[in-house]
Amino acid sequence: MFSLIQPTLVPNGGNFYGNIPAWHHFNIAVDAVNLNFVVTAPDGTVTTVALAAGLTQDVVLCQLPANAFFHAVREKTVVPFAGATTMTAKVGVAGADTLYYSTAFDLTTAVSATGFAPATTAGSTVGCNTTAPINLVVLITTTVADINALTAGSVDVWVLLSVLDATVGK
C-alpha cells in the first residue's frame, strides 16, 4: 500500500522548519470482470479491493502517517460509474469516513470541464484528527443496486496533505 512520505522540510525565516503541503493523486476504477476496485496510488502502486455486496464501502487510498494534516480534496470523474441508480463518494479516515469531505460527489457525473468536486474544504474538516497512523478512505455509496453490480467507472481523487512536525517548539 502507498504510504504518504513526510514532505521535504524547508527553511522558513532561517530558523524554523515547516512542512509544505503537497497534492497526491489517486485513481479508483471499476474492474467489472474481476469485481474489484483498482486503486492506483501516486507512486504507481496498484491495489485491488473486492466490490462489496452492499450499498456502502470504504476504499482505502493510503495510510496517513502520525500527525498528517488534511488541507483539501478534489474529485473528478474520468469514466462515469454505471450499474447503480446513484453512486457517490465522500472522503475521510477509517472510522470517520466522511470527516474530510462530507459532501457527496456524484460519481455518475458525465466527464466535462466542470464535472468535479472543487479543491475546497467546504463541507469538510480541515486538520489533523489523530497522532497515530490511520487509513485515508473514500466512502462509496450506491442506491438500489449493490456495489458489486457496478459495470464501469473511474474517478480521480487528489488530496492536499502535509505532516505536522512534532518537534517544532520543543
Long-range contacts (C-beta under 8 A, 24 or more apart in sequence): 1-41, 1-45, 1-47, 1-60, 1-62, 1-63, 2-26, 2-41, 2-42, 2-43, 2-45, 2-61, 2-62, 2-63, 3-62, 3-63, 3-65, 4-62, 4-63, 4-64, 4-65, 4-68, 4-136, 4-161, 4-163, 6-65, 6-163, 7-162, 7-163, 9-165, 16-168, 17-165, 17-168, 18-165, 18-168, 19-69, 19-162, 19-163, 19-164, 19-165, 20-162, 21-69, 21-71, 21-160, 21-161, 21-162, 22-160, 22-161, 22-162, 23-158, 23-159, 23-160, 24-62, 24-158, 24-159, 24-160, 24-161, 25-156, 25-157, 25-158, 26-61, 26-62, 26-156, 26-157, 26-158, 26-159, 27-78, 27-154, 27-155, 27-156, 27-157, 28-59, 28-61, 28-138, 28-154, 28-155, 28-157, 29-78, 29-79, 29-153, 29-154, 29-155, 30-81, 30-83, 30-150, 30-151, 30-152, 30-153, 30-154, 32-83, 32-150, 32-151, 32-152, 35-148, 37-140, 50-148, 51-147, 51-148, 51-150, 52-146, 52-147, 52-148, 53-146, 53-147, 53-148, 54-146, 54-147, 55-141, 55-142, 55-143, 55-146, 55-147, 56-139, 56-140, 56-141, 56-142, 56-147, 57-139, 57-140, 57-147, 58-94, 58-97, 58-137, 58-138, 58-139, 58-140, 59-137, 59-138, 59-140, 60-94, 60-135, 60-136, 60-137, 61-135, 61-136, 61-137, 61-138, 61-157, 61-159, 62-135, 62-136, 63-133, 63-134, 63-135, 63-136, 64-93, 64-133, 64-134, 64-135, 64-136, 64-161, 65-133, 65-163, 66-130, 66-131, 66-132, 66-133, 66-163, 66-166, 67-128, 67-131, 67-163, 67-164, 67-165, 67-166, 68-128, 68-130, 68-134, 68-136, 68-161, 68-162, 68-163, 68-164, 69-127, 69-128, 69-161, 69-162, 69-163, 69-164, 70-100, 70-124, 70-125, 70-126, 70-127, 70-128, 70-159, 70-160, 70-161, 71-121, 71-126, 71-160, 71-161, 71-162, 72-119, 72-120, 72-121, 72-124, 72-126, 72-159, 72-160, 73-100, 73-101, 73-117, 73-119, 73-124, 73-157, 73-158, 73-159, 73-160, 74-116, 74-117, 74-118, 74-119, 74-157, 74-158, 75-101, 75-105, 75-116, 75-117, 75-155, 75-156, 75-157, 75-158, 76-115, 76-116, 76-117, 76-155, 76-156, 77-107, 77-108, 77-109, 77-110, 77-111, 77-115, 77-116, 77-153, 77-154, 77-155, 78-111, 78-154, 78-155, 78-156, 79-111, 79-152, 79-153, 79-154, 80-107, 80-108, 80-109, 80-110, 80-111, 80-152, 80-153, 81-107, 81-108, 81-150, 81-152, 81-153, 81-155, 82-108, 82-150, 82-151, 82-152, 82-153, 83-145, 83-149, 83-150, 83-151, 83-152, 83-153, 84-142, 84-143, 84-144, 84-145, 84-146, 84-147, 84-149, 84-150, 85-142, 85-143, 85-144, 85-145, 86-142, 86-143, 86-144, 87-140, 87-141, 87-142, 87-150, 87-153, 88-140, 88-141, 89-138, 89-139, 89-140, 89-141, 89-155, 89-157, 90-138, 90-139, 90-141, 91-124, 91-136, 91-137, 91-138, 91-139, 91-157, 91-159, 92-136, 92-137, 92-139, 93-129, 93-130, 93-134, 93-135, 93-136, 93-137, 94-134, 94-135, 94-137, 95-134, 96-129, 97-137, 97-139, 98-139, 99-124, 99-125, 99-129, 100-124, 100-125, 100-159, 104-141, 105-155, 107-140, 107-153, 107-155, 119-158, 119-160, 128-164
